[in-house]
Amino acid sequence: MFGWVLVSPLLETLVMGALLSWIFLPRTRSSALAILMSSVVWGLVHGLADWISGIANLANFAVFSFVYVRYLKFGAGWAVLAASITHAIHNSVVATLLVL
């Protein structure tokens, strides 16, 4: 549970941040399009095991990507921290609901 709530969000945010910062944002020059592309990629990755989960989580991935892009103006470290915390809170809520 610890890994799913804290470690996974950090690792996924690092990969998401790299995709956004080095691939999507420079090529699109549009935050909205970069966020959409990031969300679709993460939906596809998560959908490999369960396509319904991948589709259902597109909005979550959009939120995590939006938070990353929003905080990127303060530096990559802040962007990773903010998006990781947002993702960890989401996973904590889901984990709590699964236990209840």
Secondary structure, 3 states (H helix, E strand, C coil): CHHHHHHHHHHHHHHHHHHHHHHHHHHHCCHHHHHHHHHHHHHHHHHCCCHHHHHHCHHHHHHHHHHHHHHHHHCHHHHHHHHHHHHHHHHHHHHHHHHC
